[in-house]
Amino acid sequence: MSQNPPFPDRAAELSLERAEAALARPPRLGVSACLLGHPTRYDGGHRRHEFIAGFLARRLELVPICPEMEAGLGAPRETMQLTGDPERPRLVTTETGLDRTELMERWARQRAREIEAEGLDGFILKGGSPSCGRQGVKVRLDSGEVVREGIGLFAKALGQRLPHLPVIEETALDDPGAWEEFIRRTGAGSAGNLGLKKQKGSIP
């Protein structure tokens, strides 16, 4: 009777054990902190999302991250917007015109490296945000026209550093197909197997 060959070294065995442990646990997800009810918005408020902050928080490990707070801008704070070229926009305050681009981009690059080291399995981002929105973010052109062609500065840095990281906006969670695909891409199996099945427009 043939036997499985032994591991060539302990390092290889430990690597396999870690991989098996990752598959055996629910995914560990980064989340825009305002979606968990943290008071991180410009007005000191939040955008608590019940499916995320209630249902998912009881079942998964969620890691709250707020670009503005972690970059030192605090709350409450002046509102900000993306301006200029949608391919390379500036992040500027709406009343005083302070340019926060370099501050946010420097923080975002560093935080993306940390997220890579932490080994997060996916990320739920706040849609429409000039920091976290992954698509269709408002950009005020030099002409004054506003177009929905931008990407938030943190979302962009995250995508550049971790192009294969599963990412979804909270606005897409109402689509059961998009949610199922997101969970599948985290490597954790199906949403149904994890008890995370979601019906359109519902909170399980």
N, C-alpha and C positions, 0 to 999 in steps of 0.2 A: 504494500500500500504506500502510495507516495505521500510525502509530507510537505507542508509549506516550507519554503526555505526560510532560515532565520534572518532577522534584520541584520544588515551589514554592520551597523553601529547603533549605539544608543541614541544619537542625535536624530537619525532617521526614524527610529521608533517613537521618540517624543514628538516629532513633527506630525506623524500619523495620528498619535493620540490627541494632539491639539486640534487637528482637522476633524476628527470624529467628535470631539467635545463641542466644536462649533456647530456641527450638524445636529447635535442632540439638543441644543438650547434654542429658545426663541430668538429672533433677530434683535439686535441692539441698534436702535435707531436714533440719529440726531433729529431734533425738532426745533423749529423756530420757537423761541421761548414764549412769545406772546400767545401762541396757539395752545399752550399749556396753562394759560391764565396768569402768567407772570406780568407784573405791571411795567412793561418795557417799552410801550408805545411812546410816541412823541409827547402825548398829553398825559402820560403817567397811567394810561389805561392798558387794556389787553384785548386780544381777539380770541378768547378761549373757544376752542372747538371741542364740542362734547364727545364726539367719537374718539378724538385723540386723547384729550385730557381725562376722559372718564373711562371708556371702554378699553382703549389700547394701553393706557397707563397702568391698568390693573393686570395686564397680561404680558407686557413686554418691558424691557429696560429702555427708557427714553432719556436721552441726554439733551437738556435744554441749552440752546445757544442763541444769543442775541448779538448780532454784529455791532449795533450802535452802543449797547451797554458795555460790551467787552472791549470795544475800541476807546472807551472813556468818554463818550458823549453824554451819558446820563439820561435821566428822564425826570420831569418833562424837559423837552428841548425844542429848538426850532425845527420846523419841518424841512425836509430836503427833497430834492428832485434831481433826476438825471437831465443833463443839458448837452447841447452840441451834437457831435457826430454819434449816431446810434451805435456805430461799431466801436467807438472809443469815447464814451460819454464822460462828462465830469459830474461829480456829486456835489451839488451846491445848495446851500441853505436858501430858502425861498424869500426871506425878508431882508436879510443883511448881505446876502451874496457871498458868504464865506465858502471857500472851496475846501471840501473835506475829502477830495479824491485820494490824495497820497496817503492820508491817515488810514482811510478805509482799505485801500489796496494793500498797504503794508501789513495791516492786521489780518486781512483775508488770506494773504499768501501764507503767513505764519500759522494761522488757525487751520488752514487746509493741510499743512504738513503735520500738525498735531493730530488731526482727525485721521490721517493716513496711518500714523503710528498707533492710534487708539484702536484701529481696526473696526470702525463702525460698519454695519452691514447695509445701511441705507440712510436716507435723509428725507424728512418731510419739511418742505419750505413754505413760507408765507407768500402766496401769490401776489403779484402786483407791487411788491416792495422794491424800492430802489437799491436795497442791499440783498434781499433774498429771492426776489422774483426770478424764475428761470426762463421766462419768455413773455413777450407782450407787455413789458413794463413801459410806462409812459416816459417819453423823452421830449423835452422842449428844444426844438431846433433853434438855430441862431435867428431864423426868420420869425420866431414866435409861434410857429405851428407846433402842435403836440401830436406825436405819432406813437403808436404802441409797437415799437420795434426794439426795445431795449432788453438787456439782461442785467439783473442786480449784480453789484460788484462782488459780493460774497459768493453768490451762485456761480458767477463766471469763474472765480478763482477755484472753487470747489470742482467745477467741471474740468478745468485745465489740469489740476493736480490729480484728480481721480476720475478720469473719463468713463470708467466702467462702474462707478458707484451708482446703485439704483437711487434715483431721486424722483420725488413726486411733489406737486403742490397740493395744499389742502383743498383747493377748488376741484381737484380731480378725484377726490375720495368718494364723490357721489356716483362715480362710474364704477360699478362692480368689476368690469373687465380690466380697467386700468389699475384698480387696487389689487386684484388677483395677480396681474402681471408684475406689479411692483414687489409683492411679497415673494413670488416665485423667484425673481431675480436676486433677492437677498440670499438665496441658497437655503432657505428654511423649509422648502416644500410648498404645499398649497395652503391658501388661506383657510380652506375647509378643514384640513388636517390639524391646523393650529387652533381651531376654534375661533377663527377670525373672519369667517364668511360674512359678507356684507351685501345686503339687498339695496337696490337703487334707492337713494334718498332716505335710507333708514339708519338708525343706530341700533346694532344688535343688542 
